[in-house]
Amino acid sequence: MNEEIEWWDYDNAAEMAAAVAGDIGFIIESAIDARGAAVIALAGGKTPIPIYEALAAAKLEWKRVTIVPGDERIVPLNDPLSNVSMLAKFFLPKGARVMPIVPNAAADYKAAGRSADALMQDLHWPLDLCLLGVGSDGHAASIFPGPDFDEAMSGPKTQRALGVMPDPMPADAPVPRVTLSLGAIAAARALLIAVRGDEKRAVIQSAINQGRASPYPIGRVLAETELPVDIHWAP
């Protein structure tokens, strides 16, 4: 079990966004100082949008930053469900490289996953940062219960991404996904989690207490991660 997990509590979403954006900015600067570039994976969904608004306002060497989505819905780039399109809106104008990981016409989710994995193999590894959200069902990135859960959790160590078919399908986005594997997330140089609401806090705390035996994907992720993890929470 990872014993270096620290909670950071805020009064509201804006306060959390400023703090998390500051942490991400520091991680990017440190990576650029160390090797001239930064590669980060950012979460989709609505919770991190204020974080990205604050981060995009930071004066960083954006041309040295590569951003990939930690997970992606298998939809066209112009679909409102596309995570990379949301990230591109914030960071392409700053000069960052925002990398799509799903082919625009992917009908086979397994093939889409293999394509994403091949793209990830070309990146500097491990990631300098992985920012995760957590669902009320305990999923992290797009590691959901379903037929591909075991592969996402315990596939080859060299596998960085894979296609997944959630079961049951999430009501807000009922489509197959591509996600970072547990191994790719756990290997990141820094892991941050940003969540809102009492329900998600309770799920994460239960997952931490259960460790590797947790039925929640986030529990397994946290148990496998050896570096310190910061969990940022706001009501």
C-alpha positions in Angstrom: 0.0 0.0 0.0 1.2 3.5 -0.8 1.6 5.3 2.5 2.5 8.6 1.0 -0.9 9.8 0.0 -1.8 13.4 1.1 -5.2 15.1 1.0 -5.4 18.8 0.2 -8.8 20.3 1.0 -10.1 23.6 -0.4 -13.1 25.8 0.3 -14.2 25.9 -3.4 -13.4 24.8 -6.9 -11.6 28.1 -7.8 -9.2 27.7 -4.8 -8.5 24.1 -5.8 -7.9 25.1 -9.5 -5.3 27.7 -8.6 -3.4 25.3 -6.4 -3.4 22.4 -8.8 -2.5 24.6 -11.7 0.4 25.9 -9.7 1.6 22.4 -8.9 1.3 21.3 -12.6 3.2 24.5 -13.7 6.0 23.6 -11.2 6.2 20.0 -12.5 6.4 21.3 -16.1 9.1 23.8 -15.3 11.1 21.1 -13.4 10.9 18.7 -16.4 12.0 21.4 -18.8 14.9 22.4 -16.6 16.0 18.7 -16.3 15.8 17.6 -20.0 14.4 20.5 -22.1 10.9 19.2 -22.4 7.8 18.0 -20.5 5.3 15.2 -21.3 2.1 15.2 -19.3 -1.2 13.4 -19.3 -4.3 15.4 -18.4 -7.8 14.2 -17.3 -11.0 14.8 -19.3 -14.4 15.7 -17.9 -15.7 18.9 -16.4 -14.0 18.9 -13.0 -10.5 19.9 -14.3 -11.8 22.7 -16.6 -11.1 25.5 -14.0 -7.7 24.0 -13.5 -6.9 24.2 -17.2 -8.2 27.8 -17.4 -5.7 28.7 -14.6 -2.9 26.7 -16.1 -3.3 28.1 -19.5 -2.8 31.6 -18.0 0.7 30.6 -16.7 3.8 31.8 -18.4 5.5 28.6 -19.3 7.6 27.4 -22.2 4.6 25.8 -23.8 6.4 24.9 -27.0 8.4 22.4 -25.0 5.3 20.7 -23.5 3.5 17.7 -25.0 0.0 17.0 -23.6 -1.9 13.7 -24.1 -5.3 12.8 -22.7 -5.1 10.2 -19.9 -8.1 8.6 -21.6 -10.1 9.3 -24.6 -13.6 8.5 -25.9 -13.6 6.9 -29.3 -15.5 9.6 -31.1 -14.6 12.1 -33.9 -12.4 15.0 -32.9 -15.3 17.4 -33.4 -17.6 15.5 -31.0 -18.3 17.3 -27.7 -17.2 14.1 -25.9 -13.7 14.3 -27.2 -11.2 14.9 -24.4 -8.3 15.9 -26.6 -10.4 18.6 -28.3 -11.2 20.0 -24.9 -7.5 20.1 -24.0 -6.6 21.6 -27.4 -9.0 24.5 -26.8 -6.9 25.5 -23.8 -3.4 24.7 -24.7 -2.9 24.7 -28.5 -3.2 28.5 -28.6 -0.4 28.6 -26.0 1.9 26.7 -28.4 1.8 23.3 -26.6 1.7 20.0 -28.6 -1.7 18.4 -27.8 -1.6 14.9 -29.2 -4.8 13.0 -30.3 -4.5 9.4 -29.4 -7.6 8.0 -31.2 -7.8 7.7 -35.0 -10.6 9.8 -36.4 -12.4 6.9 -37.9 -11.8 4.1 -35.3 -14.5 1.4 -35.5 -12.6 -1.2 -33.7 -11.8 -0.1 -30.1 -9.1 -2.7 -29.7 -7.3 -1.5 -32.8 -7.7 2.1 -31.5 -6.0 1.0 -28.3 -3.1 -0.5 -30.2 -2.7 2.7 -32.2 -2.7 4.8 -29.1 -0.1 2.5 -27.5 2.1 2.8 -30.5 1.9 6.6 -30.3 2.7 6.5 -26.6 5.8 4.4 -27.3 7.2 7.3 -29.2 7.0 9.7 -26.3 9.6 10.2 -23.6 8.8 7.9 -20.8 7.8 7.9 -18.0 5.3 10.7 -18.0 6.4 13.7 -16.0 2.8 14.0 -14.7 -0.5 12.2 -14.8 -3.5 14.1 -13.6 -6.5 11.9 -12.8 -10.1 12.4 -12.0 -12.1 9.7 -10.2 -15.7 8.7 -11.0 -18.3 8.1 -8.3 -17.9 4.4 -9.3 -14.2 4.5 -8.5 -13.0 4.5 -12.1 -9.8 6.3 -12.9 -8.8 7.4 -16.4 -11.1 5.0 -18.4 -10.2 2.0 -16.3 -13.8 0.7 -15.8 -15.2 -2.7 -14.8 -15.8 -4.7 -18.0 -14.2 -7.2 -20.3 -10.9 -5.3 -20.6 -10.4 -4.6 -16.9 -7.8 -7.3 -16.2 -5.7 -6.2 -19.2 -5.8 -2.6 -18.1 -4.8 -3.6 -14.6 -2.2 -6.3 -15.2 -1.3 -6.3 -18.9 2.4 -6.3 -20.1 4.5 -3.7 -18.4 5.5 -2.3 -21.8 1.9 -1.6 -22.6 1.1 2.1 -22.1 -2.5 2.4 -23.6 -5.3 0.0 -24.6 -8.8 0.0 -25.8 -11.6 -0.6 -23.3 -15.3 -1.3 -23.4 -16.9 -0.3 -20.1 -19.6 -2.5 -18.8 -22.0 -1.1 -17.9 -21.6 1.9 -20.2 -21.4 5.3 -18.4 -24.7 7.1 -19.0 -23.0 10.4 -19.7 -20.7 9.0 -22.4 -21.8 5.6 -23.6 -18.9 4.9 -25.9 -15.8 2.7 -25.9 -12.6 4.3 -24.8 -8.8 4.3 -25.0 -7.0 4.6 -21.7 -3.6 4.7 -20.1 -2.9 1.4 -18.5 -2.4 1.0 -14.7 1.3 0.4 -15.4 1.6 3.7 -17.3 -0.2 5.7 -14.7 1.7 4.2 -11.8 5.1 4.8 -13.5 4.5 8.6 -13.8 7.0 10.8 -12.1 4.1 12.7 -10.4 0.5 11.7 -9.8 -2.1 14.2 -8.9 -5.8 13.6 -8.4 -8.5 16.3 -8.4 -12.0 15.6 -7.4 -15.1 17.4 -6.0 -17.9 16.3 -3.8 -18.4 14.1 -0.6 -19.3 11.0 -2.6 -16.1 10.8 -4.5 -14.1 11.6 -1.4 -15.7 8.7 0.4 -15.0 6.3 -2.5 -11.4 7.3 -2.7 -10.9 6.9 1.1 -12.5 3.5 1.0 -10.3 2.5 -1.9 -7.2 3.6 0.0 -8.2 1.6 3.0 -8.8 -1.5 0.9 -5.5 -1.3 -0.9 -4.7 -3.9 -3.5 -7.9 -5.8 -2.6 -10.1 -2.8 -3.5 -12.8 -3.4 -6.1 -12.4 0.2 -7.2 -9.9 0.8 -10.0 -8.6 3.9 -8.2 -7.7 1.7 -5.2 -5.5 -0.5 -7.4 -3.9 2.5 -9.0 -3.0 4.1 -5.6 -1.8 0.8 -4.2 0.6 0.3 -7.2 2.0 3.8 -7.2 5.2 4.0 -5.3 5.8 7.8 -5.4 3.8 10.3 -3.2 0.3 11.1 -4.4 -1.5 14.4 -3.8 -5.3 14.2 -3.8 -6.9 17.7 -4.2 -10.5 17.9 -3.0 -13.1 20.6 -3.0 -16.9 20.5 -2.2 
